[in-house]
Each structure stands twice: as C-alpha cells, then as structure tokens.
C-alpha cells in the first residue's frame, strides 16, 4: 500500500510539473507577440518609422513619360525621377519600390496610403498644396507650348484661347492650357500627344521644355517647335499625405534632397537625362 501511495504521489508531482512547463512555454510566445504589437503601435503614427521598419519606400509612377519615368530598351524602369527617388531612398536607409499606374490614380494612391509618395515630375500647385504636403523641390522646369513648325498662330499663352491641346487629363499642363481658354484632349503619353499634333488633330500641347528637347534627340526631324515658354519655373517635389504622421518623412526627404543637391548628385542625374542642370532654382532676371 505504501508503494502504491508513493507511486501515486510521484505521478501527481510529475503531472503538475508537466502542466507547469506547458503553461510556461505557452506564455512565452504571448509575451513576444505583445512586444511586437507594442512596437507596431509605436510606429503607427509615424510613416517614416513604418518605412524604415519595412525597409522600403513605395513610389507611384507612370513609367511612360520619358525622360522622367519610362522603360528602356531592356524594359527596365529608368528616368530622372526614378534615379533621384532611388538616391533619396538610400539616404533614408531603405530601398525604393515603384508601382506603375495611370496619372489620374497616382495621387489618389498617395492619398489612400497605397504609395508613400510619387516620383513622376509632380509640380507643386496651390490646388495640390491644399490636399498634400510636399518635400523641398528637387527640380525646376519651365513649361513650353509645342506646335507644328509651320504654325504661326500661337506665339503666347494668351493665343491658346479657342485652340485645342492634348495632355494627360488633370495634369498641370492640361490645367494651364484650360486656364487660357484651350480645350484639352486627354492622352496617355507623350508619343500619342505628338502624334495628334503632327496629324493636325490638335493645335498644340504643353509640356516641360526639357521633355521637348529630349523628344527631339530621339526624333531630330520632327516637325515641331516651341512657340512660347513660361517666365517662371515650376517646382517638382515629392508629395505625401497631409498630417502629423508624415512630418518626420518630409524632414527626412528634405534633408536627403538638400544633401544630394549640395554634393552634385541631382545635377549629375539631370545632365544625364536632360542635358542640363535643373536642380537649382533659376536666377531672378
């Protein structure tokens, strides 16, 4: 009887020890999960912290607008904006990831959190500044009115009144053309724009001066010319959502842009794609 009682006591003690061990091991993962949740909560209101935690910053881009963002002969996504964004990402200690889409949906993607920012020659306008915050400018460009070489009817922006133009709908260029009384036809890319112009289906198109010269490099015999240029340069920057959560990201973007401007990196990229340095604001005349 004593042996049976002793055996029963040993078994009971062993069972209690096993239960205790099981409880301890199941409690450990719960503590880890709690720690991870707390870390995630700490970053929930700071987009820069989230970006650095994930190791990437996501940019929306068209991928069809040379020389800003396009595919080369090897189908690699390249361009001025792409390289600047990659250099900025390096400064932030993360990689740049690009998601391609049509212009109309890119800013909405930033607004909805699908992209952290947008690398697509985005110009700062009063209307956009009401909805988005912007980094410091990394490029300064003038807008050109492009017409057929034998067209002398347009010599100023005021001459656009009653004319037809082709541009991406809701782009800065389309808005500018419409502000001078032009009727805008929507297009998908620059090649389609120039095709409509050369075929006489529109009177003009508005685009960056540098884009015009880049097109001429590829099509030196194109029957087009610049009819007029804006006096002031527009500012190209990275848009982000408004709010406190993007404050540290904006600061980091600004620091990266200024460092890349000061060390000549942006100027070098600009020379590569545009044949001139667009990283500095034009001097006042």
N, C-alpha and C positions, 0 to 999 in steps of 0.2 A: 504493500500500500504506500509506504514511504517513497518507494522508487517511482510509482505511478504519479504520486503527487509532485515529486521533484521534476519528473519529466514534463508534466503539465505546466509547471511554473516556468521551466526553461523555454517551452514552446510559446507561452504567453509573452515572455520577455522578448523573445525573438520577433514575434509578430508585432509588438509595439515598436521595436527598433526599426523594423522594415517600414511600418507606416510612417514613422517619423522621418526616415530617409526619403520616402516618396514625397512627403509633404514639402520637405526642404528643397528637393530638386525641382518640383513643380513651381515653387515660389520664385526661384531664381530667374526664369525667363520673364515672369511678370514684372520683376524689378527692372530688367533690361528694356522691356517694351515701354514701361513708364518713362524711363530715361530718354528713349528715342522720341516719344511723344512730346516730352517737355522740350527737347531740343528743336523739334519741328515747330512747336508753338512759339518758341523764342524767335524763330525766323519768319513766322507767318506774316508779320507786318513790315518786313524789310526785303524788298525784291533783290537787292544786291547780295544779301546773305543767302537767299534761296539759290541765286545763280551760282554763287561760289560753292555752295553745298552740292549742287548737281554737277558742277564742273563745265557748264556750257551756258552761253547766252544765245538766245534764239532771235534771229532777224528775219522779218518778212521781206521778200524782194521779188521783182518781176522776172528777172533773168532773160529779158527780151529787149533791153534798152542799152545798146552799145553807145559809148564805151563805159557806161556806168555799171551795168549789171547784165551779163549776157553769157552765152556758151561759145567757147572757142571751137576750132576745127576738131578737137578731141572730145567735144561735148562736155568739157569741164566748165563749171560756173566761174567766171572771171569778171574783172572790171574794176574801175576805180573804187566804187563803193564797197565792193567785196574785199579788196585788199586793205582798205582803210579799216573796215569793220574787223577784219582778222587781226590787224595790228593792235587795235583797241582791245580786243578780247585778250590778247597776250598780256597787255598791261594789267588787265583785271585778273590774270592768272587762270583763265578758262579758255575753252575752245569756242569758236564761232560756228554756229549751226544755222544754215539758211533754208527757209521754207519758201518755195516759189508759188506765186499766185498772181491773179489779175489785180491791177492797181486798185480798183474800187473796193476790194476786200482786204487790202493790206492794213490800212489804218484801222479798220474795224477789228482786224485781228489783234492789233496792239490794244485797242480799247477792251476787247473781250478776254485778254490775257493769253491768247494763243501764241503771240510773239512778245518778247521782251521789248523789242524796238523794231525799227525798219531801216534797212540800208538800200535806198533807192532814189538818191538825189532829192530827198524831201526838203522842200523850201519852207522856211518859216513865214507864215502869213498871219494876219490878225485873226482871221477866222479859225485857223488851226490852233493858234496860241490860246484861244478861248477853251479849247477842248483837250489839248495836250500840252505837256511841258516839253521843252527842247533842251538838248545839250548846247554847248557853245558851238558856233559854226565851224565846220572843217573844210568848207569850200565856198567860194564866192563866184557867182556866174551872172552874166548878162543875158537877157532874152532877145532873140533875133526874130524878125519877121522874114520868113523864107518864101520867095516867089519864083516863078519861072524867069529865066534870064531876059526874055523879051517883054516882060510885063512892067510897064512904067506907070501903072495906075495907082500903085501903092508905094508911097515914099515916107510915110509916117504912121504911127499907131492910129491917129485920127482917120486915116484913109481906110481903115478896116470897117468903118461903118457901112453896113449894107453888103459886105463881102461875105464869102463862105470860107471857112477854115476847117482843117482836120487836126484833131488832137484827141488824146485819151480823155474821155468824159470825166469831169470833176477834177482834172489835173489843174495845176496853177496856170498852165498855158491856155487851156480852154476857158478858164475863168477870166483871164486877162483879155483874151480875144472878145469874149462876150461883153465885157465891160466897155469895150469900144464900139459895140453895136454889130459885131460879126455873128453869123450863125455857124455853130460848130457841128461838124460831123464826127461821130465817135469812131476811133480806130483802136487797133490792138498794139501796133508797134510802129517804129519809125519807117521801116520799109514800106508798109502799107500807106503811111502818110504821104511819103514822097511819090508813090505810085499814083495816088489820087491827084496829087498836084500836077504831075507831068502829063496825066491823061486829061487835064482840064476839068476835072470834076469838082475841084475846089480852087479858090483863088490864092490861098496862102496857107501856111502853117506856122505856128510859133514853137520855138524850141530853143534850147541852150545854144549860144554861139559856138561853143566848143563841139557840140554834137554835130552841128552843120559842117565844121571843118573835118571832123572825124569821118563823116559820111563822104566828103569829097576825096579823102585819102583812098577810100575803097572804090569810089566811082568818080574818077577825075574828069570824065566827060559829061557829068550830069548837068542838065540844062536848068540850073537853079542859081539863085544869088540871094544875098542878104539885102533886104530893102530898107530896114531900119533896126536900130538897137535901142534898148532901154538905157537911160543915163546912169541909173543906179544898179548896182549888183545885188542880186538876191542872195540870201544866206541859206546854205544847205547844212542840215544838222540831223541828229538822231532824235526822233520823237519817242516819248514814253508817256504812260498814263499819268494823269494828274493825281496828286495825293501824297501823303507823308511816306507811303511805302516805297516811293521811287526817289526820295530825296537823296539817299546815300548813293544810289545808282547814278543819278545825274552828276553828283560831285565827282564820282569815280570816272565817269565818261569825260567830264570837263578836264580833269587832271590828265587823263590819257591823251586827249586831243591836243592839249597845250604842250605836253612833252613831245608828242610826235611832230607837232609844228615846229617847235624850237630846235629839234635835232635834225630837221630837214626831211624826215621820213615821208610826210604827206606831200611835200613839194616833189620829191623823187617819184612817188606814185602818180602824181598829177602830170609830171613831164612824160611819164611812160604812156599814159592813156590820152592826154590832151595835147601834148607838145608844148605846154606852157604851165607855169606855176599858178594854180588857183587857190592856194592855201592861205593867202594873205588878202585882207580887205583892200580894195582899190583905194589909192590915194585920192583925197578930195581935190578937184580941179579948182 
